[in-house]
Amino acid sequence: MIDAFVKASLEEDVGRGDLYALVEPSIDASAKIIAKSSGVIAGVKYIDALAKIESFEINWLKKDSDTFKNGDKIAILCGDSHTILRIERTLLNMLLHASSIATLTRRYVNVVKPYNVKLLDTRKTRPQLRVFEKYATKVGGATNHRMGLDDSLMIKDTHLKTIKDLTAYIEKARKQIPFTAKIEVEAENFEIAKDAMNSGADIVMCDNMTPELIKKVVEFRNKNYSHILLEASGNISLDTIEAYAKTGVDAISSGSLIHQANWIDLSMKID
């Protein structure tokens, strides 16, 4: 899967070939990737695949999940000049995209770590980039939520509109879905959360609730259903996540890890 992604990314940028290479013959060359801002590195396994496909050498001075600061050398490349110049943008795009997500994710992780709360990503990923972007959040320290609809049964508010008896639905679902699959119910208020727990859910997502209301849900869970996991979600940002971490939930999910990540600054310099 990684090789296919890397080849498609390279083909998108190179097209029918690099016109630069038509002018002068190739020479032996080396280059370095330099940080021009601070952050967390992610994308190493993808760049390693690119190096194997395009037959150039890369010596990493930083590995996935390592932090870096402005001026740090990230890696050194060796190969023929045509190859290094051809893959430059594809390499940097993958490294920048993944590292930017990992960098923001690490900031979220550092906030929730003292409260023993798992940070989760979401399915709010760019089309065709889910595996890549979720890999980046994991490098940053998050835990992956569902990769797709087939990972677990999540009953969202839109699903609840079609379900007349949640208890009966969950009982029926247990007979249809895989034994290892969990059932999660999205709840917008305390009553729905309470009903979800009474109906046999494995996980209850407290969606767009205030921290104060979530504390009430946590208290009910702790008293009646200690085995059920609670997740907080819905417009949770870096500014507000600590308040949610303090509520006692088991996990917090945020799409912001991916769609709010601003690109860091890395560049390649030919020696």
LINHUVEN-V710432 format. One record per helix or strand of 3 or more residues. SS is the DSSP state (hx for helix, st for strand). FROM is the first residue (numbers start at 1). TO is the last residue. If there is no record, write none. Layout:
{{SS/FROM/TO} {SS/FROM/TO}}
This chain:
{{hx/2/14} {hx/19/22} {st/28/35} {hx/44/54} {st/57/60} {st/73/80} {hx/81/115} {st/118/120} {hx/130/140} {st/153/155} {hx/157/160} {hx/166/176} {st/183/187} {hx/190/198} {st/203/207} {hx/211/224} {st/229/233} {hx/241/245} {st/251/253} {hx/256/259} {st/266/270}}
